Amino acid sequence: MTAVRAIAAAGLAAAAWSAPAPAPVVPAVAAVFGIRRRLGRPGIALTFDDGPHPQGTPAVLEHLARRGAVATFFLVGEQVERHPALAAEIAAAGHEIALHGHRHTLLLRRAPRALRRDLDHAHAVIEDATGRSPTFYRPPYGVFSAAGLELCRRRAWEPALWSRWGRDWGARATPAAIARRASSGLAAGDIVLLHDSDEYSARDCWRRTVAALPAIVDAALASGQPLVRLSVEGSSA
């Protein structure tokens, strides 16, 4: 019985550890754990993960500037260390700075102590480069562990996922398909996931995202909703 109990206890611990993980694809799980998938107010938020990237980020910034649009950039600490001036440029352009961790590693594989060091280091690096203190956190792949979610709450960071995505990270993604997935049925409160970097995905995928971006912005504005940052302060484009 002792072995059976030990196995059962291990199973329960593993289930608890990974319980928030399905939140990106199961809205009910996100709701149970209080993980934001929508804004909860008018507007549409474009969000970009995995940067800054020396080619992808400037291309995205250029298009957003032409349209007078704002977005939220979930930055990776190790990429900010490589490109601090580019991270500062994102902030200077008026976009929101958010946290995506230091190493782009699945949280379910990270021990709590290592994860704490990773996130605290990333936060410090991003704050130093941009002059902004990130308040929103999205984990790599959008997958939270129980430890990651608890740490996020202890640091008073808000966990954030998305309600629409372009699935723009794959080698077979096309600009048309990215735009269709990201913009079909856009409505007030949607958070759109895109990527301005190919550091952790298919090579040059950012080029297809940039090609899709005009159609996505057009669709958002055609919905009658403004493009906004995740945070409420100064959110209008």
Buried (B, 14 or more C-beta within 10 A) or exposed (E): EEEEEEEEEEEEEEEEBBBBBBBBEEBEBBEEBEBBBBBEEEBBBBBBBBBBBEBBBBBBBEBBEEBEBBBBBBBBBBBBBBBBEBBBBBBEBBBBBBBBBBBBBEBBEBEBEEBBEBBBBBBEBBBEBBEBEBBBBBBBBBBBBBBBBBBBBEBEBBBBBBBBBBBBBEEEBEBEBBBBBBBEEBBBBBBBBBBBBBBBBBEEBBBBBBBBBBBBBEBBBEBEBBBBBBBEEEBEB
